[in-house]
Amino acid sequence: MPTRADLGRLIADAQRMVIFTGAGISTESGIPDFRSPGGVWSRMKPIYFQDFVASEARRREAWDRAFSGRAGWTGREPNAGHHAVARLVASGKCSVVITQNVDNLHQASGVPPEKVIELHGNASYATCLECGERHELDDLKALYQATGDLPACRACGGIVKTATISFGQAMPAGPMARSEAATLACDLFLVLGSSLVVYPAAGFPVLAKKNGAALAIVNREATELDPYADLVLHDEIGPAMTEAAPAN
């Protein structure tokens, strides 16, 4: 049975790692995952992108959720797993972190923003759907609480939405292309805390493996890609990564 030491040897031998993270790395910071019992979508139904755009009532519901923090995606601190990833990026061994998470914790742990590819966006700020202008949540919340008016873009007056990719919203072309390029260039693709059921993102580990890279998966539960991986650990990510990639 593979061990944390085996993972450490794979990491030590790698020259061009890509790390791919899912909700499982952030549950250790107290952030709920999406699909398991007690996860976000078992407590509140997702608001589809088309409904957000078309309905003022649905936009108000979405902003009430965002400003109340009910989804629990923001306001937490990075854990040992995030810090281990940040060390690997700082060492130059890991080229990029591809993440399905929207919690900003990789950046908070010290990974430079340009080294984080966010496939599903970021819940810690908002953007205009028309012109792309960035808006900080604290500013939007203060205005919303003072006036009750739905957030609108200060630059063009367009609809403003948290910078997450909602159900029904197109995956961002730029991050997908960057992820594919990084995947094809890596010699080790390390999955941390993803169930690998959401496509097209879950296709990247397969692409890496087919292109000759080693594939390692660290996740508490089994995934459909476990049989194809060179190493699988059903383990807690923080402790496993602290041992496999210790601080110098």
Buried (B, 14 or more C-beta within 10 A) or exposed (E): EBBBEBBBEBBEEBEBBBBBBBBBBBBBBEBBBBEBEEBBBEEEEBBBBEBBBEEEEBBEBBBEBBBEEEBBBBEBEBBBBBBBBBBBBEEEBBBBBBBBBBBBBBBBBBBEEEBBBBBBBBBBBBBBBBEEBEBEBEEBBEBBEEEEEBBBBBEEEBBBBBBBBBEEBEEBEEBBEBBBEBBBBBBBBBBBBBBBEBEEBBBBBBBBBEEEBBBBBBBEEEBEBBEBBBBBBBBBBBBBBBBBBEEE
